[in-house]
């Protein structure tokens, strides 16, 4: 037997309306609703103003604000769903305590929950949110700014949140207003009345204006970024000197991963020539059977895939394909770049002392 949720809601609303007439809890609930709504919209407005400046630094700051709004409105959604689930006190919960805790704490599970369980976000928009959050974390925690793509991705993230805002702001919509709310309505040029999905969609459209990013612009920026970086890595592998185990760029890439995995680590008991001979023989044997995670052929395949991104027309697919390559390529890019920088520093030291 299930609790009659509709009857309970009607009863609760009747009590709330009665309290509102006496200046009670309903008025307080309405005030909290408006505060939360205006706070989130204010963040989006500031983000839009920063985006308009069209610089790397302002895009970075806008990204922080957009990502915060995204997480807040997703959190409100999942909490509303969990509260509804808890109302069915005579029926087992649809969600385990572990799943609820993970969704409440982490960004990606929130997105997946809204995509797969609640169908409030499309898979395409979900990838925009995930990649936007990924770049936000890079910029905030590690100071990494992707100069070529941070602005188009921030604009795309902004555009997506403005579009999703009406369906994700799942609060009780109030049909009463006071002076402060009249000013709120006036500011956005909308008629006085209740705040519903249509009103929020109109507000989102007014905030977005021309601050979004066309799919073709995003595709070109993403493709160009990946192509430039991959070509640079391939050139670096050609540039690094050959040696006993690195007679080709493919060998060099394998050797760098071999070293990173500790393949040349071994205990040398003495400085005798025989000891060194045995050491390098052991290294060679291990190197010959070592299977690198990324090969030169892998980089060339990525290069072809990156070039093809220019043909994509959907923002989510563009960013999904970017993420598929970037998450695997970035560690190799950093590894090769670090070795090249060290090599050049050593040359400079030898020349200038």
C-alpha positions in Angstrom: 0.0 0.0 0.0 1.4 3.4 -1.0 0.9 6.7 0.7 -1.4 8.9 -1.3 1.1 11.6 -2.3 -1.4 13.8 -4.1 -3.8 13.9 -1.1 -0.9 14.7 1.2 0.4 17.5 -1.1 -3.1 19.0 -1.3 -3.3 18.9 2.5 0.1 20.5 2.9 -0.7 23.2 0.4 -3.9 24.0 2.2 -2.1 24.4 5.5 0.6 26.5 3.7 -2.0 28.8 2.1 -3.7 29.3 5.5 -0.4 30.1 7.1 0.4 32.5 4.2 -2.8 34.4 5.0 -1.4 34.9 8.5 2.1 35.7 7.3 3.3 32.2 8.2 5.5 29.5 6.6 4.2 29.8 3.1 5.5 33.4 2.8 8.8 32.3 4.2 9.0 29.5 1.6 8.1 31.9 -1.2 10.9 34.3 0.0 13.5 31.5 0.0 12.4 30.5 -3.5 12.8 34.0 -4.8 16.2 34.4 -3.1 17.5 31.2 -4.6 16.2 32.0 -8.0 17.6 35.6 -8.1 20.9 34.4 -6.7 21.3 31.8 -9.5 20.2 34.3 -12.2 22.6 36.9 -10.8 25.5 34.5 -11.3 24.4 33.8 -14.8 24.1 37.5 -15.5 27.7 38.2 -14.2 29.0 35.2 -16.2 27.4 36.6 -19.4 29.0 40.0 -18.8 32.4 38.3 -18.4 31.9 36.3 -21.5 31.2 39.4 -23.5 34.7 40.7 -22.7 36.0 37.7 -24.8 39.3 37.2 -23.1 40.9 34.0 -21.7 40.9 35.3 -18.1 37.2 36.5 -18.1 36.1 33.2 -19.8 37.9 31.4 -16.9 36.0 33.4 -14.3 32.7 33.0 -16.2 33.4 29.2 -16.3 33.6 29.1 -12.4 30.2 30.9 -12.1 28.4 28.8 -14.7 29.7 25.5 -13.3 28.5 26.6 -9.8 25.0 27.3 -11.1 25.0 24.0 -13.0 25.9 22.1 -9.8 23.4 24.0 -7.6 20.4 23.5 -9.8 21.3 19.8 -10.4 21.6 19.4 -6.7 18.2 20.9 -6.1 16.7 18.5 -8.7 18.2 15.3 -7.2 17.2 16.4 -3.7 13.6 17.0 -4.8 13.6 13.5 -6.4 15.0 11.9 -3.3 12.4 13.7 -1.1 9.7 12.4 -3.4 11.1 8.9 -3.2 11.2 9.2 0.6 7.4 10.0 0.7 6.6 6.5 -0.3 7.3 5.3 3.2 5.5 1.9 2.7 7.5 1.1 -0.4 11.2 0.3 -0.7 13.3 3.3 -2.0 14.2 3.2 -5.7 17.7 4.4 -4.8 20.2 2.9 -2.4 21.8 5.0 0.3 25.2 4.6 -1.3 23.9 5.8 -4.7 22.1 8.8 -3.1 25.3 9.8 -1.3 27.4 9.6 -4.4 25.0 11.6 -6.5 24.7 14.3 -3.8 28.5 14.7 -3.5 29.8 14.3 -7.1 29.2 16.2 -10.3 29.4 13.4 -12.9 27.0 11.1 -11.0 24.5 14.0 -10.8 24.7 14.5 -14.6 24.3 10.8 -15.2 21.3 10.6 -12.8 19.5 13.5 -14.6 20.3 11.9 -18.0 19.6 8.2 -17.3 17.2 8.1 -14.3 15.2 11.3 -14.6 15.5 12.1 -18.4 15.8 15.8 -17.6 19.0 16.2 -19.6 19.9 14.8 -23.0 23.1 12.8 -23.3 24.4 15.5 -25.6 23.8 18.3 -23.0 25.2 15.9 -20.4 28.6 15.9 -22.2 28.6 19.7 -22.3 28.2 19.8 -18.6 30.8 17.1 -17.9 33.5 18.7 -20.1 32.7 22.2 -18.8 33.2 20.9 -15.3 36.4 19.1 -16.3 37.9 22.3 -17.6 36.7 24.2 -14.6 38.5 21.8 -12.3 41.7 22.1 -14.3 41.5 25.9 -14.3 40.5 26.2 -10.6 42.7 23.5 -9.0 45.7 23.4 -11.3 45.7 26.8 -12.9 45.5 25.2 -16.4 43.9 27.5 -19.0 43.3 26.1 -22.5 43.8 29.3 -24.4 42.4 28.1 -27.7 39.3 26.5 -26.4 38.3 27.9 -23.0 36.2 30.7 -24.5 34.1 28.6 -27.0 33.6 25.9 -24.4 32.6 28.4 -21.7 30.1 30.0 -24.2 28.7 26.6 -25.0 28.4 25.7 -21.3 26.7 29.1 -20.7 24.3 28.5 -23.6 23.4 25.0 -22.4 22.7 26.1 -18.8 20.5 29.0 -20.0 18.6 26.5 -22.1 18.3 23.9 -19.3 17.5 26.4 -16.5 13.7 26.2 -16.8 13.5 22.4 -16.6 16.2 22.1 -13.9 14.9 24.9 -11.6 12.4 22.5 -10.1 11.0 24.6 -7.2 7.4 25.5 -6.2 6.4 28.4 -8.5 4.7 31.2 -6.6 1.7 33.2 -8.0 1.9 36.2 -5.6 4.3 39.1 -5.8 5.4 42.2 -3.9 7.5 45.3 -4.7 10.8 43.4 -4.9 9.4 40.8 -7.3 7.7 43.5 -9.4 11.1 45.0 -10.0 12.4 41.5 -10.8 9.7 41.1 -13.5 10.3 44.6 -14.8 14.0 44.0 -15.2 13.5 41.1 -17.5 10.6 42.7 -19.3 8.0 40.0 -18.5 4.4 40.4 -17.5 3.4 40.1 -13.8 2.1 36.7 -12.8 3.4 33.3 -11.6 6.9 32.1 -12.3 6.7 29.0 -14.4 8.8 27.2 -17.0 7.8 29.6 -19.8 8.8 32.6 -17.7 12.2 31.0 -16.8 12.7 30.1 -20.5 12.1 33.8 -21.4 14.5 35.0 -18.7 17.2 32.4 -19.8 16.8 33.6 -23.4 17.3 37.3 -22.4 20.4 36.5 -20.3 21.9 34.3 -23.1 21.3 36.9 -25.9 24.2 36.5 -28.4 26.7 35.1 -25.9 26.5 31.5 -27.0 28.7 29.6 -29.4 27.7 28.2 -32.8 28.4 24.5 -33.2 30.6 25.1 -36.2 32.8 27.6 -34.2 33.1 25.1 -31.3 34.0 22.2 -33.7 36.7 24.3 -35.5 38.2 25.4 -32.2 38.3 21.9 -30.7 39.7 20.3 -33.9 42.3 23.0 -34.3 43.4 22.7 -30.6 43.8 18.9 -30.8 45.5 19.0 -34.2 48.1 21.6 -33.2 48.9 19.8 -29.9 49.2 16.4 -31.6 51.4 17.7 -34.4 53.6 19.4 -31.8 54.1 16.1 -29.9 55.0 14.3 -33.1 57.5 17.0 -33.9 59.0 16.8 -30.4 59.4 13.0 -30.8 61.4 13.7 -34.0 63.4 16.3 -32.3 64.6 14.3 -29.3 68.0 12.6 -29.9 68.3 8.9 -30.8 70.1 6.5 -28.5 70.6 2.8 -27.7 66.9 2.2 -27.3 65.5 5.1 -29.3 66.4 4.8 -32.9 63.0 6.2 -34.1 60.2 8.5 -32.8 58.2 5.3 -32.1 61.0 3.9 -30.0 61.3 7.3 -28.2 57.6 7.3 -27.2 57.9 3.7 -26.0 61.0 4.5 -24.0 59.5 7.5 -22.3 56.6 5.4 -21.1 58.9 2.5 -20.2 61.0 4.9 -18.0 57.8 6.4 -16.4 56.7 2.9 -15.4 60.0 2.3 -13.7 61.4 -0.1 -16.4 65.0 1.0 -15.9 64.9 0.8 -12.1 67.3 -1.9 -10.9 69.9 -2.2 -8.1 73.5 -1.9 -9.1 75.8 -3.5 -6.5 79.1 -2.1 -7.8 80.6 0.2 -10.4 82.3 -2.6 -12.4 81.9 -2.7 -16.2 80.4 -6.2 -15.9 77.7 -4.9 -13.5 76.7 -2.2 -15.8 76.7 -4.6 -18.8 74.3 -6.9 -16.9 72.2 -3.9 -15.8 71.7 -2.7 -19.4 71.1 -6.2 -20.7 68.3 -6.6 -18.2 66.9 -3.2 -19.2 67.0 -4.2 -22.9 65.2 -7.4 -22.2 62.4 -5.7 -20.3 62.2 -2.9 -22.9 61.8 -5.4 -25.7 58.8 -7.0 -24.2 57.3 -3.8 -22.8 53.9 -2.9 -24.4 53.3 0.9 -24.3 49.8 2.1 -23.6 50.2 4.8 -26.4 52.1 4.2 -29.6 53.0 6.5 -32.5 50.2 4.9 -34.5 47.7 5.8 -31.7 48.8 9.5 -32.0 48.3 9.4 -35.7 44.8 7.9 -35.3 43.9 10.6 -32.8 45.2 13.2 -35.3 42.8 11.9 -38.0 39.9 11.8 -35.5 40.6 15.3 -34.4 40.6 16.6 -37.9 37.2 14.9 -38.5 35.6 16.8 -35.5 35.3 19.8 -37.8 32.4 18.0 -39.5 30.3 17.5 -36.3 27.2 19.6 -35.9 26.2 18.7 -32.3 27.9 20.4 -29.3 27.6 17.4 -27.1 29.1 15.0 -29.7 31.9 17.5 -30.4 32.9 17.6 -26.7 32.4 13.9 -26.3 34.9 13.3 -29.1 37.3 15.9 -27.6 37.1 14.2 -24.2 37.7 10.7 -25.7 41.0 11.9 -27.2 42.1 14.5 -24.6 41.8 12.3 -21.5 44.1 9.7 -23.0 46.4 12.1 -24.8 47.0 14.7 -22.1 49.4 12.5 -19.9 51.5 11.7 -23.0 51.6 15.3 -24.1 52.7 16.4 -20.6 55.3 13.6 -20.5 56.9 14.4 -23.9 56.8 18.2 -23.2 58.5 17.7 -19.9 61.3 15.6 -21.4 61.8 18.2 -24.2 62.0 21.0 -21.7 64.6 19.1 -19.7 66.6 18.3 -22.8 66.7 22.0 -23.9 67.6 23.1 -20.3 70.6 20.7 -20.4 71.7 22.1 -23.8 71.4 25.6 -22.5 73.5 24.6 -19.4 76.2 23.1 -21.5 76.4 26.1 -23.8 76.2 28.8 -21.1 77.6 26.9 -18.2 
